[in-house]
Amino acid sequence: MKVLLVVAVVALIHGSYATLLIKGPTEPVLEGERITLECLLSDSEVNISHVHFEVFSKYMQCWRPIWERSWCYYSMQVEQTADSLLLSIPHAGRYYEGPYRCVSDAENATEQDKSSLPLAFKVHYMGELSLSREGYSSYLGMPEEVKVRLGDDVVVKCSASSSEEPNYSWNKDGDDWILPSSKLTLKKVSAMDGGQYTCMAEHPSVESLSKKRTISITVLPADAPWYASSNGRLVLMTSAAAMSLLVLILSMTVFLCRRAKQAKTSKGPIDDRSQKKPIYKSSVESLPSTSGDKQPLV
């Protein structure tokens, strides 16, 4: 919002006097499309070879020049013609919205020739739909078929990353009702609530951007075992993972304890050669003594 305000202020001050012009897309830009920006000179003596593109960095809050060989702009292509400078962006993304401007570094450039008006455009996109069940972690994902017990409550939320907040709606196959909400709520489900439910997300500005995803809700009979439902299977999977981790920890503990015990018992007594043979007075290994006996000392 601040960037757009800066662009508007600059346009009002600099608008009618600029001789360095920049042109870009006039229609909504979709993610992945190719974009071409053009720098033009109008009634100016400045040579186009002294002109370059700049982009405003929202993170550094300053203008940065675009060089084709720079690693920051490796995907951009700059081409110079006789009277214009072209900047091509092969795949438009949410980080290429600008604003952009043309800047001259010629020494004889007047105040009107130094830079053009800023140009900004909106890149529209919409990611894949994500479904999550209320009360459960979204990291586990949601199966295409949800099995619930009779009388349970089911709340499913639909979401998608988008350049603008999408318009969500739910409908059930075979019924003519449409729920304009991102959340589907079924209280105390009965057998009649089973079926295919579809979530639709539509971009508010671009009609061609829309996503949908369908799930199947199966209502189990009242006498169905607890582990037959999706909740029961989740509990079983979580318990099995916890037991596997516990077994692994216990196995590693027993292994390390046995290894430490074997290392401790494998050390034998100190090799004392004096205990293997008697020591005499005349031997090299004898101890100094004043006694004259010839009996072994040990």
N, C-alpha and C positions, 0 to 999 in steps of 0.2 A: 504494500500500500504506500509506503514511504517512497519507494522507487518510482511509482506511477505519479506521485505528487511532484517529485523532482523533475520528471520528464515534462509534466504539464507546465510547470513554472518556466523551465528553460525554453519550451516551445513558444510561450507567450512573449518572452523577452527577445528571443533570437529569431523568431519565425520569419518575419517579412524581410530580413536583411541577409539571410544566409544564401550564399552562392554555391556552397557545397551541399549536394543533396544525397539522400540515401533512400532507396526503394526496396520494398520487401513484399511479403505475401499480403494480399488483401482479403483473403478468405480464411476461415478457421483452419488451423494446422493440426493434423492428426499425428500422433506419435508414429515414427517410422518413415514418414514422408520426407522427400528431398526438398530442401529450402535453398533459395538463391537470393542473396542480397546484392545490391548494386550501388556503387558510388558514382555520382555524376557531377560534372562541373557545369554551372550555368553562369554565363557572362563573367568568366574569371580568367585571369592570365596564368594561374597556377597550373603546372604540369601534373598530369594524373600519376606520373611515376613518383611524386612526392606525397602521395596520399596512402593511408593505411586504415584498416578497420580497428576499432576498439570496442570492447565489451565491458559493461559495468558489473563488477563483482559484488554480489549481495553480501558475501561473507567478509570481504575486506573493505567494502564500502568505498571503492575507488575504481577508476577506469584503467583497464589493462589492454595493451596492444595485442593484436592477434597475429602471431607469426606462424606460417604454415609448418615450419619444421619444429615448432615447440611441442613438447610432449603433452602439454595441456590441451592443445588444439590439433592433435595429430590427425584427427578424422576430417578436419576442415581443409578445403582447397581454395586457394587464392589465385585468381587469373586476371591478368591485366590485358585490356584491349587498347585500341587507339584513343578512345575518349572515355573509358569507364574502368572500374575495378570491380571484379565479381568475387563474392564469397559464397562457396557452396557447402552446405551441410548435408551429407548423404542421408543421415538418419536422424530426424528431429527427435529430441527427447525433452523431458521436463526440465533438464538443466541447461537448455539452449534457448531459453526464452528472451534473453537479453536484459536490458536494452542494448542496442548497438549504435554506433555512430561512425562517421567518416572523419578523419583528422588529417590535416596537411602539416608537414614538417618543413615546408619551404621557407626560406628566409624572407622572401618578399611577400609572403602571404599576409593579407589584411586581416582585421579582426573578424570579418564576415567569412573569410576563406579558411579559417583555422579549423573549424569543425562544423558538422552538419547538425541538424536536429536529431535527437535520439529517436530510435525506432525500436519498439517492443511488440512482441506478438505472443499469443497464448497457444501453448501446445496442449491439446486435449488428449486424454488417454483414459482407459478403464481396464483394470486388471480382472483376473478371474474371480468368480464368486466364491465366497467361503461361507460354509454353514457350520454353525456351532449350536450345541444344545445347552440350554441354561442349566447351570449347576455343574457343568463338566468343563474340563480344561480344553481350550481350543487347539492346543498343541497335539492332542491325540487324534484330531480329525474326526470326521463324522462319516459313518458308513452310508452306502446308498440305500440300504434297507434298515429301518429302525423298528425293532420289535418291542412292544410295550404290553404290559399286563392290563387287563380290563379294570377300568377305574383310575388308572394313573393319569397324571398331568404331563403334557408334552408342550415344551416351549422351544422353538427353533428360531434362531436369529440368522439373518442373511446380511452379508457385508461384502464390500469390494472397494479397493483403492481406486480413486478417480480424481481427475483434475477438478471436478465439481461434485458436490454431493448428489449421488444418483437418486432417482425416484424408484422406490421399491414397491412391489406388489406381489401378493400370493394368490394362487388359484388352485382349485382341485379338479383333476380330470373327471369329466362327466357332469360337473356342476357349473352353473352359470354365475356364481358369485366371484367377486374380486375384492381382496383385502388390501387397501392401499397402505401398507406398512412393511417395515423390514422384519417384523417379528410375527411369527405364527404361534398362536396360543390355543391349545385344545385342553379343556378342563374335563376331568373325569371321562376319559375316552370310552366310547362304546364300539360295538362291532361296525356301526355305520360310519365311524370316523376313519376306518382303514381305507387306503387308496394311495394314488400318486398325487403329490403336491409339488408345485413348481413355483420357484421364486424368480421373478423378473426384475432386472435392474436396467434402467434407461438413463442415458446421459441427458441432462436438462437442456444443453445447448446444441449437441450434435446427435441427430436422430439415428445415424448409422452406428453409433456406439451403444450397444446393448448386450447384456449377458443374461443367461438363464441357467438354472440348475434344478433338477428334479430329484426328489427323494420318495421312497416308498415307506409308508407307515403300516405295519401289520399289528393288529390287535389280537393278542393271545387270549384263549379262553381262561376262565377263572381258575380252573383246576390245573393249569399249565405249571410245570416246575419253575422255581425261581430262576434257575440258571438258563432257561430258554429265552429270557428277554435280553435285550441289549445291555441293560443294567447288570444283570447277572453275569453275562459274559465278560463285561468289563471288570467286575469284581474277581472273577476267576483268573483272568489274565494278570491283574495286578497282584493277586495272591501268589500265582505261579512264579511271577518275576521276583517277588519278595523272597519266596522259599528258595529259588535258585540262587539268589544272592547270598542268603544265609548259609546254604550248603557250601557254596564256594568259599565263604569266609571261614567256616569251620574246618573245611578240608585244608586250606592253607595254614590255619593255626596248628592243626595236628601234624602236618608235614614239617613245619618249621620247628615245632617242639621235638619231634623225633630226630631231626637232623642235628639239633643242638645237643641232644642227649648222646647220640652216637659220637659226635665230635669230642665230647667230654670223656667218654669211657674208652676211646681209642688211644689215649695217651698212656703208655706203659711207665714202669718205675725208672728212675734215673740210672743210667748205665754206670755203676761204680765198679771199676776194675779191681779195686782193693778188696772187694767182697768175693772175688772169684778165685783168688790164690793167696796163700799165706805170705806174709812179709817177713823176711829174715834180715838179720843185722847186716850181712855182707851184700845184700841185694841192692840194686840201684834204687828201688822204690822203698827202701827201708827208711824207718824213722830214726833220727839220732837218739841213741840210748847209751847209757853207761853200763848196763847189765851185760853179763857174759853168757847168758843162756842161749841155747840153740833151738829152743822150742819156738814154734811159730807164735807170733803175737796174737793172731786171730784164728 
